[in-house]
Amino acid sequence: MSRNKVDGKKKRIDPRLYVNESASVISLMSSVITSGASLDAAVRKVASEGPKNTSKMFRQLVCKVDCKAESDIRESLLALISDFPEGLSSFRRALFMTVSASDALTQNDRLRIMKEATDVVLQGIRQTGESYISKLQFPCMAVFGIGIMVPMIVLSLAPMLGIGGMFELPAGFDERTIRMVVLFLVPLSIIAVILSIKDKNPFMDTKGDWNDLWRVTPGLIAFPIGYLMVGNGFDMKVTMVVSAIVGSMAIYLSVNGIVRKEKERVKVEKGIRNCLFDLGNRMVTGENFDSALVAALSMRKECAGLAEALSREYVLCRGDLESAIRMCMTQYSEYMADICCRIMVASNKDVRDAGRMATAIAYQLQNEDLVRNDMKNKLRGMTDMMNGTAAVFAPLILGMSIMMMSPLVSMSALADVSSAFTTVFVYVIELAALISMFTALLSDRFRAVNVINRFATVLPLSMVILFVCSSIAI
């Protein structure tokens, strides 16, 4: 009776937390099992070094086994994955195949089964990604429509309705109402759309990074620049635009170094992944792991510095190759450092088998990258449309709306709206910030520095377009 109550209170598994981690988990278990280790070792490896959510799940499983609440790792794992929901069906099948691989008698059988498990989980990721992308059409069109059409209607069509008294404008429809709608109601509506998709991206790392949010502070230089320009008699419109551009450029310079460093890190990490093919081929011919790794890395320009550092560390580590690898490689990718260490351990038993394991892991990583890149390419259309909305379409249409307001106001019953440019100016800045956040939520990890970099890149162009379009006289 009590057992049934406990089973009935099992925590519901949310597929969104584990889909993005499934390929990494299978790759990590594959590197352990294909090296000849047991299923117990693979599960404990995921529990200690795996992705956040799956690691927590496996730690609970290991804890139950160690505390004798469960019989063994194998039975506990099978019971756990049997309760996976339909959204994790591919992950479930891949884990069942991993259990089968741990029971295989030969190395070739283990490699073959783990390759099939990787293919299964990657197919599941592809299907999940396509489903997610198909659901983004409405939010993207909603942001586009609310962010452009509503302000345009308020700024241009409303004055047009008052021409000749054909339509009676609502009482109190004045400049203050326009500011309320454009600066508050529209951004709040966009924020609501953003929040509606915030937790639906299956590829996003659940751990966001807000550490670099302070790097927007250099943008405050816009205020003294504006004060100096006003004091020297510059036109207010010119002052506002120039100040915004200078401020955004200051923000861009503050984050540019971090963005470039991250791009370089990703480039080296990809190089290490590709080096596994050459590493495996060299080891299959009988070359030692340590020399094969340095030679494979030195073949690639982006990894040449890493190869040189690794060869120096070999001399200093006095035979502790694992420490040398982690010392040099962790700064680029802790995950790849762990894989290389696993291959090194396997090479101590049989160099040629370890070489075949390295090649198999390289193919798994290559297939995983192909799937994720395919998803990114399909998402690029969405992100390009959103960035185009903030950088071009919104300032273009709203700038033209301001251009049309002057003659329309003189013919309509609407009160004077001489500060319309200021309202649109502030709104374009708000829209650039919101859409930068929106596009960041479509990536695989939400980082404040990416939002800031997008904002600082988009704003100068939008300011120039707004100034040019609003300055046209008719």
N, C-alpha and C positions, 0 to 999 in steps of 0.2 A: 504493500500500500504506500509506504513512505517512498519506495523506489519510484513508483509511478508519479508521485508528487514532484520529486526531484526532476524526473524526465520532463514533466509538463512545464517546469519552470526554466527549461533550457533557453539560453539567450539566443534570440533570433540573429542569424548571420546576414549581414547586409552585403549583397554582392558587389556594390560599388567600392567597398573598402579593399576587396581582394582581387578584382579582375586585373587591375594595373600591376599588381605584385606577382601574379601567377607565373609569368614567364621567368622572372628573376628567381622565384622559388624553385621552379623546375630546373633551371640552369645550375643553381647552386647545389641542389640535390644530385644532379647529374655529375657535376665535377667530383662529388664525394663518392658516389656509387661506382662510377666508371674507373675510379682509382683503386677499387678493390675493397673499400670500406663497407660497413654494414648499413642497413636501413636505420638502425639506432643512431649511428654516427651522423647520418644525413639529417635526421630529424633534429638532433641536438645542434647541428651546425646551423640550421635555419632558425632554431630557437635563440641561438646566441648572436648570429650575424645576419639574419635574414631581414627582409623589409619589415617596416614597423608593425603593421596589423597582423600579418601572418606570423611574424616572430612572437608576438604576444600570445596568439592562439596556440602555437607549438610549445611555448614555455609552460603554459597551463597544462598541456598534455604531458610534458616531461615531468613536471612537478607531481602530477597525480601518480605517475609510474614510480618515481623515486620515493614517494610517500606510501607506496604499496596500496594506494586507492584503486589502481588499475593493475592488471596482470603484467602486460608488457607493451612495448612501444608499438609493435605491429598491430596488435588487436585494438589498441586505443586509437591508432591512426585510422584504421579501417572503420571503426565506429564513428569517428569524427567526420570523415569525408562522406560517409553515408547520409549524414544529416545536411549536407550542402544543399542549398536551394537550387531551383532550375537555372537561375542566372549564373551559377558557377558549375554548370554541367561539364564544360570542357576541362575546367580545373580538376573536377572530381575524377574524370576519366584519366587525366594525365597522372594524378597521384596514384590511382589504382595501377597504372602501368609502371610507375616508379617502384611500387611494392613488388611487382612481378620482376622488374629488372634486378632488384636486390637478391632475388632467389635464383637468378640465372647462373649457370655453371661456368660459362666461358666469358671472356672479355668481349668477344665479338657480339655475343647475344646481348650483353649489357649495353653496349654502344648502340646496337640496332633498336632495342626497345626504348632507350632514352631519347633517341632521335625521333621515334614515332610519338613519344609523349610530348616532346617539344613542338612537333608539328600540330598536334591536337590542341595544345593550349594556345598556340599562335593563331590557329583558325578561330578559336573562341574569341580572342582579342579582336581579330578583324571584324567578326560579326557584331561584337559589342560596339566597336567604333563606328561602323556603318549605321547602326541603329541610333547612336548618339548624334551623329552628324545630321541624319534625316530629321531629328527633332529640333534642330537649331534654326530652321527656316523661319518659323514664326517669331522667335525672340529677335532675330536679326532684322526682320522686316518691321517689327514693332519699334525697335530703337530707331531705325531709319525714318519711319513715318512720324513717330512722336518727336524725334529730335529735329526734324526739318519742317515737316508739313504744318504742325501746330504753330510754331513761331511765325512761319510765313503767313498763315491765315490771319493771325492776330495783327501782324505788322502791315499787311497789304490789303487783304480782302475786307477786313472790318472797316477801314476808312472808305473803301470803294462802295460798301453798302450804304454809307451815309450820304452819298452824292445825290443832290436834288431832293433829299428827303424821301426817297422811294421806300427805304426801310428805316424804321426807327431804332436807333441804337439803344441798348439797355442803359438805364440810368446809372451813372457812375462809371461808365466805360471811358476811362481816360488814361493818361500816362501811367498812373499808379497801378491801374488794373493790368496794363500791358506788362509792367515790370513784375508784378506778382505771378502772372501766368508764365512768362518766359524764364524768369530767374528761379522760381520756386516750384511751381506745379509740374512743369515739363521735366526738370532734373529729377524730381522725386519720382515721377513716373518711370524714367529711365532706370533709376536705382532699383525700383521694384522689379523691373524686367531682369536686371543683373542678378538680383538676389534669387530670382526664380530659377536661374541656371547654375548658381554658385556651387551647389553640392551634387550636380548631375554629371560632371565630367569624370568618366571612369579612368582617365589617364592622368589625372592630377594627383601629385603628391599631397597627401593630407596635411603635411607640415609646411605651412607657408613661411616665408622669410621676410620679416619687416625690419630687419636690422639697419638697412640703409635708408630708411625713410627720412632721416635728418638731412640727407643730401639735397633736398629741395630748398634748404635755407639760402644757398647762394642766389636763388632767384629774387630774394629781397632787395638785391641791388637795383631792381626796377624802380623802387620808390625814390631813392635819391636821384637816380637818373631823370625820372619824371619831374622831380622838384626843380632840378637845375635847368631843365629845358623850359619849364613854365616860367621860371625866373628870367630866362633870356628871351622871352617873347615868342616862343614857338607856338604854333597852333595846337589846340588841345587834342585834336584827333591824331595829329602827327606824333605828339608827345606820348599818347597812350600806346600807339602801335610800336613805336621805337622802344619804349620802356619794356613792353611785353617781349619783344624779340631779344633785347639784351638780357633780360632776366632768364628767358628760356635757354639762351646760349650759355649762360653761366651755369645753369642746372645741367645742361648737356656735358659741359667740360668736367663737372664734378663726378659724373657717373661713367664717363667714357672710358676711363682707365679700368674700372671694374668690369665693364662689358667686354672690353678687348681681352682682358685677362681670362674671363670665363670662356670666350670663344677659343682662345689658345688652349685652354685646358681640355675643352671638348675635342678639339682637333687632335691633341696628343692621345686622348683616350681612344678615339677612333683608330688612330695609328696602332696603338697597342692591340686592339681587337684584331686588326688586319694582320698584325705580325704573328698571331697564333698559327696561321696557315704555314708560314715559312718556318716557324719554330717546330711545328709538328713534322714537317717534311725533313728537316735537318736531323731531328731525333730518330726518325724512322730509319735513316741511313746509318745510325750508330753514334752520332755526335753527342757529346755530353751536354746536359741541360744548361749549365752556366754559360758556356761559350756559345751555344746555339741561341740563347736568349739575347745576348749582347749582339751577336751577328745579325739576328733577325731585326732587332730594333734599329741598328745602325744603317740598315738598308733603306729606311724611310727618313726623309728629311726632317719631318716634324718630330721624330723620336731620336734624332741624332744626339741631342743634348742629354736625354735620358739614358741612352746607351753609354755615353761617356761617363756620366755620373755613376751608373751601375758598375762599370768596370773598375772605377776607383774604389767604390764601396766594397767590392769583392776583396780587394787587398786589405782593407781596414777591418773587415768583419771576421777575419781569421777562420773561415770555414762556415760561419753561420749565414748561409745563403738566404734563409727566410728573412732574417733581420735586414739584410742588404736590400732585398726586393721591396720589403715594406717601407724602408727608409726612403727609397728613391721614387717608388711608384704610387704610394698612398696619396700624395699631394695631387695627383692627376685622377686616380680612380682607386678607391679602396676595394671595390668589387673586382677589378682586374688584377690588383695585387694579390688578392686571395686566390683567384684562379691560377695565377702563375705559381703560387706557393703549393697549391694542390698538385700541379703538374710536376713540380720539383720533388715532392714527396713520392709520387708515383714513379718517377725516374730512378729513385733509389732501389726499387725492386726490379724494374725492367725498362730500359730506356726506350726500346722500340714500342712497347705497349703504351708508355706514357706519351710518345709521339703521336700514336693513333688517337689517344684520348684528347690530346691538344687539337688535333685536326677536327675531331667530332665536335668539340666545344666551339671551335671557330665557326663551323657551319651553323650550329645552333644560334650563336650570337648574330651571325650574318642574317639568318632568317628572321630573327627578332627585330633587327634593325630595318629590314625591308618592310615588315608589317607596320612598324611605327612610322617610318618615313612615308608610307602610303597613306596612313591616316593624317599625317601632317600636311601632305599635299592636298588632300581633300578638304582639310580645314582652311587651307590658305585662301581659298576663294571667299570664305566668310570673313577672315581677318582683313583681307585686302579691301573688301567692301566697307567694313567698319572704319578702317583707317582712312579710306577715301572719303567717307562721310564727314569725319572730323576735320580732315586736312583741306578738302576741296569743296564738296557739295554743300555742306552747311554754310561756310562763309560766303560761297558764291551766291547761293539763293537768298540768304539773309541780307547780304550786301546789296543785291539787286532790289530786295524789298525796301530797304532804306532809301535807295535811289528813287523808287516810285512813291514813297510816302509824301515827299514835299509837295508835289502837285495835287495828290489825292486829298491831303489834309485841307488844303486851301479851298477845295470844292465840296468837302463833306462837313458834317456836323460835329466831327471829332475835334476835341481840343488839341492845342498845339503839342506836338511830340518831338520837340527839338533835341531832347536827350536820348533819342532812340538809338543812336550809335553807341552811346555808353552802355545801354542795356544789352545790345547785341554783342558788344565787345566782351563784357563780362560773361555772357552766355556761351560764347565760342570757347572761352577758357574753360568754363565748366564742362562743356561737351567734350573737349579734348581730354580732360582728366577722366571723365566717366568712360569714354570709349577706350582709352588706354587701359583702364581697369578691366573693361569687358573683354578685350582681346587677350589680356594676360590670363584671364580665367579659362580661355580656350587652350592654353598651353599645358605642358605636363607638370609644371611647377609654378606656383604663384610667388613671385619675388618682387619686392618693392622696387628694386633697382630696375627691373624690366618695365614696370609701369612708369617710373620716372623718365627712363630713357625714351620710351614711346611718346610720352607727353612732350618732352623737350624737343623731339624730332618733328612732331606734327605741328606744334604751335607757331613757329616762325612762318611757315608756308600759309597757314590759315589766316594769320594776321595780315600778310601781304595781300592775299586775295580779298579779304574783307575790306581793306583800305582802298584798293583799286576800284572794286565794284561800287562801294558806297560813295566814291568821289565823282562818279560819272554824273554829269548834269544833263537833265532833260527838260 
